[in-house]
């Protein structure tokens, strides 16, 4: 009886170790999340929401405490909105972000 109890304790410990190790490997394999603002031809994307204008994006930025790490322009015809987004982010005190432009701009 003592052997069966010890066996179940050791088996439980091995199972717990295996699950924790698998979780650690899974988290290490995930790509680091980069918060970005994407300026497309018809919308501005930030996190999981689509905004039709820079003024709406202002509200979204004020509602979150997650400053963007990257601002990406996808359509060269939206350069004015892209510059307005950069100014908006700077107005809120965030200056440490990367800017990504297409080669055609």
N, C-alpha and C positions, 0 to 999 in steps of 0.2 A: 504494500500500500504506500509506503514511504517512497519507494522507487517510482511509482506512477505519479505521485504528486510532484516529485523533483523533475521527472521527465516533462510534465505539463508546464512547470515553471520555466524550465530551460527552453522548451519549444515556444512558449509565449515570448520570452526574451528575444529569441532569434527572429521570430515573426515581427516584433516591434522594431528591432534593429533594421530588418530588411525594408519595412515600410518607410521608416525615416530615411534610410539611405536612398531609396527610390525617389522619394520626394526631393531630397537634396540634389540628386542628379537631374531631375526634371527641371527644377528651378535654375540650375546652372546652364541648362540647355536653352532656356528661353532667351530671346533677344531682349536687350534692354529697351524699355519703352521710351520713345522720344516724343515729347509733346510738340506738335507742330501746327502752324496755321498755313493752310493751303489755299492760295488764291487761284480759282479756276475761272473759266470763261463766263460762267453763269452764277457762281456762288463762291462763298468763302467758307472753308471747313475748319473747325477747331474742335479738337477732341472728338466727340460723337455727334456734333450738331452742325447743321448747314445754315449759314447766315446769308441773306440776300444782299446786305449792305454793310459798310463799315460801322455805321451807327448801331446796328443790331449786334455786331461783333463786340462793340464797346461794352454793351450790357452783359454779354457772355463772359468777357474778360473780368469785369467787375464782380461777377457772381462766383468766380472760381479763384482759388489761390494757387493755381498751377500755371506759372508763367511759361510761355512757349520757349523751347530750346532751338527751334528752327522755323523760319518763315520761307515758304516755297511759292514761287510764281510758276504757274502752269501755262498761262496764255499771255503773250507779250502785249496784246491789246488792252490788258488790265493793269498796265504799269502805274497809272494814277492811283488806283485802289491799293496796289501793292505798296506804294510809297505812303499812302494814308495809313495802312496797317502798321508799317514800321514806325511812323510817327506816333500812332496810338499806343503801341507797346512801349515806346520810349517815354511817353507822357506818364505812364503808370509806373515808371521807375525801373523797368527791366531793360538792361543794356547788354546782357550776356546771352546773345542768341546768334545763330548762324543764318545767313541769307543764301538762298539757292535760286539761281536764275537759269533759264534754258540757254543753250549756246546760241540760239538764233536771235536773242535779244541783244 
